C-alpha cells in the first residue's frame, strides 16, 4: 500500500511518512476545532448537528493540514494536493487528461533518443517535449532541431550543486526523465523530485558489468574479456547509486568468440532500439493507471 501511495504521489519514502503524519495531525486538529465550533452553535446533537458538523469539518480541514504541513516541510505537496481536489469541481479538463511530458537526457549521437521520439511522435498521451544534453555539438541536439523539440544544454557544476535545472524542468511541466546514453550521475535532489519516474538503459545484464565508469565500449570490453557467453540490456529505474535501481526489463543476446566490442555493440543497440521505447510507454501507462 505504501509503495502504491509513494508512486501515486510521486514522493520518496521519507516524504511519504511526513505526509501521512501531517494527514493524521491535521485530521485530529480539524476534529478538535470542529467540536469547539459546534459547542458555540448551541445546537443539540441530532441530524442537523451532524450535517453542520460535516460542513464545518469540510471547510476547516484544508486550513488545518496546510498549517501543520509547514513545520513538517510538506506545504508544497499539500498546497498542490488541495488545489487538485478543488480543481475537480467544475474543471473542464482534468490533469490526467493532459499528455505526459517526457525529457530525454543524452550525451552522444542520440540513436536511442531518435527511436524514442519516433515511437511517441503520433501518441497524444505521451510527448517528448525536451532534450537535455551535456555536450555542445552532440548529435542528439541535431536530432532535437530536426524534430522540432526544445533542447537544454547543461553545465556540470550547476547540474550537480544547484536546483537550476530542476526548476527549469519544473517550469516545463516535465513528468518523466529518460536517460538514453547520458553519462553523468543524476544528483539525489533530482531523483527526489522525480522518484520512480527516471528510467535508464544499461548495455549489459545487471547486476553484472554496472557501476561507476561502466558505460559504452567499456562494458563490452569487460564482457568480452570475461569470455561471457551472453550479454544484453537492462532497463531500470534510477536511484542514488550507479546502475542500482529496480530492474524493469532485460533482454539478452549471444556473445560469440568472434565478437569484437564493435560487433557486440551493434547487437546491444538492436536490443535497445527494439525494447526501450516500448518499456518506457509501458511504465508510464502503468503509473497513470495506478
Secondary structure, DSSP 4 states (H G I P E B T S, - for coil): -HHHHHHHHT--HHHHHHHHHHHHHHHHHHHHHHHHHHHHHTPPSSHHHHHHHHHHHHHHHHHHHHHHHHHTT-HHHHHHHHHHHHHTSS-SS-GGGSPEEEEEEE-SS-HHHHHHHHHHTT-SSEEEEEEEESSTT-HHHHHHHHHT-EEEE--HHHHHH-SHHHHHHHHTT--EEEESS--SPPPHHHHHHTTT-EEEEESS-TTTT-STT--THHHHHHHHHTT-SEEEEEEEE--SSTT-SPEEEEEEEE--TT--HHHHHHHHHHHHHHHHHHHHHHHHHHHHH-
